[in-house]
Amino acid sequence: MTTLTFKVSNADAQRLRQRARAAKTSLSELLRQRVLEKRATTGKIKLRRCPITGADIFVPEPGLPALTTDTVRDMLAEFP
């Protein structure tokens, strides 16, 4: 397996490590998942009414990862 090396700020390194810990995975696996994931999956998120609150919420189709604050933040980070 090939090793890649790149530089990030101390703050970014800390943030990446925190995300990996929160996801209970290694930093390498977290980065592979984020970089190599298919971007086409964003079209499979549907709007549904929450049975508890009655509010409209976004729900991914079965088999897709949960839509979390972090995943929304990541999607919006690429938005112009």
N, C-alpha and C positions, 0 to 999 in steps of 0.2 A: 504494500500500500504506500502511496506517495504522501509525503508530508508537505503541507503548504504553510508558509509563514507570512504574516502581514502585520503592520503596525496600526495600533489604535491608541487613543488617548487613555490615560489612567481611568478617567471617568467612564469612558465607553467600555473599557475592559471590566470594570466593576459591574456595570449594568448588564453586560453579557453574562458574566458569571452568576449574577443574581437570577437572571432569567433561566439559565440552565438549572440552577438549584431548584427554582420554583417548578420547573417542568420535570424535575427528578430525572435528569438526563445529563450526559456529559456536554461540555461546551462544544466539542467537535460534532456530536450528533445534532445538537440544537442548530448549529450553523449549516450543517448539511441539509437538515429538514427545511430551513428557511430559504436557502439559496436554490435548492433543487426541487422544491415543491411546484406543483402545477398551478399556475395562476388562473387557469380556466375554472377552478372550483368556485370562484366567487359568484358565478352565475347560478349556483345551486342553493342560494340562500333565499328563503321565502319569508314573506310577511304573514304572520298569524296573530290571532287574538289570544292573549294570555287567559287561561281559564280561571286564574286566581284573581288577577287585578282588572281584567277586561281591557288592558292596554294593548295596542298593536306592538308586536315584538318581532325581531328577525330571528329565524330558526334555520339552522343548516339541515339539509336533507340527511337521512340516516347514512352512516358511514363516513361522514365528514366530521372533522374535529369541532369541538364546541366553539361557539362564537363568544369570545371573552373580551374584556376591556383591552387586554394586551394585543389580541389579534386585530381588533378594530383600530387601535392606535397604530399598529404596524401598517395596516392597509392605508390609513389616512396619511401616513408619513410620506408615501409615494405620490399623493395627490398634489397637483400643482398649487 
